[in-house]
């Protein structure tokens, strides 16, 4: 069962500019940064009081999914992830209702954009 919002990923072309925008919007500093060259991105994470977060992500390779998204549609929301407490049970329930999902990997399952009106959604097992 979905229990709330886990995070929203915003794809940007310039991480410094994106972080500054979200500093202004949220009125806070990022809680941490990620530099994942092997995965093709850098990101800054803004924790929100309700336990969710905003991830501002910049692709570092031209063939990454984030770079492709920016090239096709411009900067903006890339992913909305919902928090669940029991991922396997939630996925099984959705599949029983006909929702197309990927098998959970490392606490995350992605819902097919075709099943969600073109939106990229995921389920994330609730962080402790």
Number of C-alpha atoms within 10 A of each C-alpha: 16 16 12 15 18 22 23 20 20 19 26 24 18 14 18 13 11 19 21 14 13 19 14 10 9 14 9 13 15 21 11 11 14 12 14 12 11 8 11 17 20 18 24 23 21 22 18 14 7 9 13 19 19 19 26 27 27 24 25 18 15 11 10 13 15 25 22 14 17 18 12 9 10 14 18 15 18 21 17 17 23 22 22 23 17 16 20 16 12 17 24 14 13 14 13 10 9 10 16 17 19 14 14 16 9 8 15 21 22 19 21 17 14 11 14 12 8 9 15 17 20 23 27 24 23 20 11 4
